[in-house]
Amino acid sequence: MTPTIDAHVCLDTHPTHPSAVTAVLTGTRAHIAHLGLEAADWTTVADNVLVLVRIDGVSSAGSPSLGVSSGSP
């Protein structure tokens, strides 16, 4: 029998930026989910809290313009 992994991910929309999604990680093995989300381009904003932001367009300098800051959710 394969052992279970105690890692839980609670997804929600960002409270002030509805185009962004937050993930709150819990459980004794939350680091496993954390590594997977970071590999999928999620950004860590606090301990066990990550955010996925949508890129709205390109700024005049040619670099992507994020729809939200990577500040605390």
Z-matrix of the N, CA and C atoms (Angstrom, degrees):
N
C 1 1.454
C 2 1.530 1 109.36
N 3 1.311 2 115.84 1 134.43
C 4 1.466 3 121.74 2 179.02
C 5 1.524 4 109.51 3 -77.26
N 6 1.341 5 117.41 4 130.98
C 7 1.469 6 118.76 5 178.44
C 8 1.530 7 111.12 6 -68.49
N 9 1.303 8 116.08 7 150.80
C 10 1.467 9 120.49 8 178.27
C 11 1.526 10 109.71 9 -80.85
N 12 1.297 11 115.79 10 156.66
C 13 1.462 12 121.86 11 177.09
C 14 1.521 13 107.44 12 -109.82
N 15 1.337 14 116.80 13 121.65
C 16 1.463 15 121.82 14 -179.74
C 17 1.521 16 109.36 15 -83.80
N 18 1.342 17 115.61 16 79.71
C 19 1.462 18 122.01 17 177.99
C 20 1.522 19 107.28 18 -141.21
N 21 1.318 20 116.27 19 125.66
C 22 1.459 21 121.38 20 -177.98
C 23 1.524 22 108.97 21 -126.09
N 24 1.334 23 115.44 22 139.79
C 25 1.463 24 121.54 23 -179.82
C 26 1.524 25 107.91 24 -123.18
N 27 1.323 26 116.21 25 121.95
C 28 1.465 27 121.96 26 176.33
C 29 1.526 28 107.73 27 -106.88
N 30 1.337 29 116.75 28 114.30
C 31 1.460 30 122.10 29 -178.98
C 32 1.525 31 110.17 30 -96.86
N 33 1.328 32 115.60 31 143.75
C 34 1.462 33 121.03 32 178.66
C 35 1.523 34 108.17 33 -155.98
N 36 1.323 35 116.89 34 162.02
C 37 1.462 36 119.29 35 172.74
C 38 1.525 37 108.18 36 -75.39
N 39 1.318 38 115.41 37 151.01
C 40 1.461 39 121.38 38 177.93
C 41 1.528 40 107.87 39 -64.14
N 42 1.345 41 119.20 40 138.60
C 43 1.463 42 120.72 41 -174.91
C 44 1.530 43 115.38 42 -63.59
N 45 1.325 44 117.97 43 -27.88
C 46 1.467 45 119.24 44 -179.10
C 47 1.529 46 113.13 45 -117.67
N 48 1.325 47 117.84 46 -6.02
C 49 1.468 48 122.28 47 -179.61
C 50 1.532 49 108.62 48 -134.07
N 51 1.329 50 118.10 49 88.82
C 52 1.464 51 120.36 50 -174.39
C 53 1.523 52 114.80 51 -63.77
N 54 1.325 53 118.98 52 -11.18
C 55 1.458 54 120.15 53 176.76
C 56 1.527 55 111.56 54 -84.85
N 57 1.329 56 117.28 55 -2.08
C 58 1.464 57 121.80 56 178.84
C 59 1.528 58 109.62 57 -111.14
N 60 1.325 59 115.12 58 153.50
C 61 1.463 60 121.75 59 179.40
C 62 1.527 61 108.44 60 -119.78
N 63 1.328 62 116.38 61 136.76
C 64 1.463 63 120.87 62 175.37
C 65 1.516 64 109.62 63 -106.44
N 66 1.311 65 115.86 64 152.02
C 67 1.461 66 122.85 65 175.79
C 68 1.526 67 107.58 66 -129.50
N 69 1.323 68 116.59 67 123.06
C 70 1.462 69 121.93 68 175.84
C 71 1.521 70 106.49 69 -107.51
N 72 1.325 71 115.96 70 123.86
C 73 1.460 72 121.91 71 -174.97
C 74 1.525 73 110.60 72 -103.79
N 75 1.323 74 115.77 73 135.93
C 76 1.463 75 121.32 74 176.88
C 77 1.519 76 108.82 75 -136.59
N 78 1.313 77 114.96 76 167.79
C 79 1.456 78 120.89 77 178.19
C 80 1.519 79 111.63 78 107.85
N 81 1.315 80 115.78 79 159.52
C 82 1.466 81 120.86 80 -177.28
C 83 1.523 82 112.67 81 -68.78
N 84 1.324 83 118.10 82 -19.50
C 85 1.471 84 121.83 83 179.68
C 86 1.528 85 111.17 84 -117.18
N 87 1.337 86 116.37 85 32.25
C 88 1.469 87 121.31 86 -178.55
C 89 1.522 88 111.75 87 -59.25
N 90 1.324 89 116.97 88 -25.62
C 91 1.471 90 119.88 89 -179.12
C 92 1.528 91 111.75 90 -61.60
N 93 1.318 92 117.97 91 -26.61
C 94 1.469 93 120.57 92 178.50
C 95 1.527 94 109.59 93 -66.80
N 96 1.325 95 116.90 94 -47.44
C 97 1.463 96 120.72 95 176.88
C 98 1.524 97 110.49 96 -64.61
N 99 1.326 98 117.08 97 -37.49
C 100 1.471 99 122.44 98 179.73
C 101 1.530 100 110.23 99 -59.64
N 102 1.313 101 117.20 100 -46.58
C 103 1.464 102 120.90 101 179.58
C 104 1.523 103 111.58 102 -62.35
N 105 1.319 104 116.46 103 -40.50
C 106 1.463 105 120.36 104 179.13
C 107 1.514 106 112.57 105 -65.25
N 108 1.331 107 116.92 106 -42.55
C 109 1.462 108 119.95 107 179.42
C 110 1.524 109 111.32 108 -67.94
N 111 1.324 110 117.50 109 -41.45
C 112 1.470 111 119.81 110 177.29
C 113 1.527 112 110.85 111 -61.58
N 114 1.319 113 116.77 112 -38.00
C 115 1.469 114 120.44 113 178.34
C 116 1.527 115 111.42 114 -65.31
N 117 1.325 116 116.65 115 -24.09
C 118 1.463 117 122.02 116 178.58
C 119 1.528 118 111.65 117 -96.17
N 120 1.337 119 116.94 118 22.13
C 121 1.475 120 124.10 119 174.69
C 122 1.520 121 115.29 120 73.09
N 123 1.333 122 118.70 121 22.87
C 124 1.464 123 121.12 122 170.03
C 125 1.526 124 106.85 123 -77.97
N 126 1.335 125 117.20 124 152.54
C 127 1.459 126 123.16 125 -178.35
C 128 1.523 127 109.84 126 -111.81
N 129 1.330 128 116.37 127 130.96
C 130 1.461 129 121.12 128 176.85
C 131 1.523 130 108.83 129 -76.03
N 132 1.346 131 116.88 130 128.38
C 133 1.462 132 121.02 131 179.69
C 134 1.530 133 111.88 132 -117.78
N 135 1.320 134 117.62 133 -14.41
C 136 1.465 135 123.32 134 177.43
C 137 1.528 136 106.84 135 -165.37
N 138 1.327 137 116.61 136 173.34
C 139 1.464 138 119.38 137 176.99
C 140 1.520 139 109.56 138 -57.88
N 141 1.318 140 115.96 139 121.15
C 142 1.459 141 123.57 140 178.41
C 143 1.519 142 114.69 141 59.30
N 144 1.331 143 116.66 142 26.89
C 145 1.469 144 121.60 143 174.59
C 146 1.529 145 107.37 144 -131.50
N 147 1.332 146 115.48 145 125.88
C 148 1.458 147 121.39 146 178.66
C 149 1.519 148 109.00 147 -126.24
N 150 1.339 149 116.39 148 159.38
C 151 1.458 150 121.38 149 178.66
C 152 1.525 151 108.62 150 -134.96
N 153 1.326 152 115.32 151 142.40
C 154 1.456 153 122.15 152 173.43
C 155 1.519 154 106.15 153 -114.65
N 156 1.339 155 115.87 154 119.92
C 157 1.463 156 120.16 155 -176.48
C 158 1.512 157 109.78 156 -108.63
N 159 1.317 158 114.97 157 153.33
C 160 1.458 159 121.58 158 176.50
C 161 1.522 160 108.01 159 -94.65
N 162 1.303 161 117.23 160 137.46
C 163 1.460 162 120.79 161 174.94
C 164 1.525 163 107.22 162 -87.28
N 165 1.344 164 116.13 163 118.91
C 166 1.464 165 121.38 164 -175.51
C 167 1.522 166 113.37 165 -80.09
N 168 1.302 167 118.01 166 -28.85
C 169 1.453 168 119.65 167 -176.72
C 170 1.508 169 110.21 168 176.36
N 171 1.296 170 115.69 169 -161.37
C 172 1.457 171 121.34 170 -179.82
C 173 1.517 172 108.36 171 -116.55
N 174 1.336 173 116.15 172 132.18
C 175 1.457 174 120.55 173 179.50
C 176 1.525 175 110.03 174 -73.33
N 177 1.319 176 116.32 175 172.37
C 178 1.459 177 120.42 176 -178.94
C 179 1.524 178 111.84 177 -64.54
N 180 1.325 179 117.66 178 -23.24
C 181 1.459 180 121.05 179 178.86
C 182 1.526 181 111.32 180 -81.35
N 183 1.326 182 117.49 181 -4.83
C 184 1.457 183 120.11 182 177.72
C 185 1.517 184 114.49 183 92.78
N 186 1.323 185 118.17 184 -3.36
C 187 1.452 186 120.03 185 178.69
C 188 1.513 187 109.66 186 -95.99
N 189 1.336 188 117.79 187 152.90
C 190 1.461 189 119.13 188 -179.06
C 191 1.523 190 111.73 189 -59.99
N 192 1.315 191 115.91 190 145.26
C 193 1.456 192 122.78 191 177.45
C 194 1.514 193 108.31 192 -106.99
N 195 1.314 194 117.49 193 118.15
C 196 1.453 195 120.95 194 -178.22
C 197 1.509 196 110.50 195 -78.61
N 198 1.335 197 115.25 196 144.57
C 199 1.448 198 121.15 197 178.08
C 200 1.512 199 112.79 198 -70.92
N 201 1.336 200 118.61 199 -22.63
C 202 1.455 201 122.82 200 178.63
C 203 1.512 202 108.30 201 -140.59
N 204 1.314 203 115.50 202 161.98
C 205 1.456 204 119.17 203 173.63
C 206 1.508 205 107.97 204 -81.67
N 207 1.307 206 117.83 205 163.62
C 208 1.464 207 119.95 206 177.88
C 209 1.514 208 110.54 207 -92.27
N 210 1.341 209 116.14 208 30.95
C 211 1.454 210 121.02 209 176.38
C 212 1.512 211 111.04 210 -75.20
N 213 1.292 212 116.79 211 -177.07
C 214 1.455 213 122.69 212 -177.57
C 215 1.519 214 111.02 213 -60.92
N 216 1.354 215 117.89 214 138.35
C 217 1.464 216 120.13 215 -178.22
C 218 1.515 217 113.44 216 -70.07
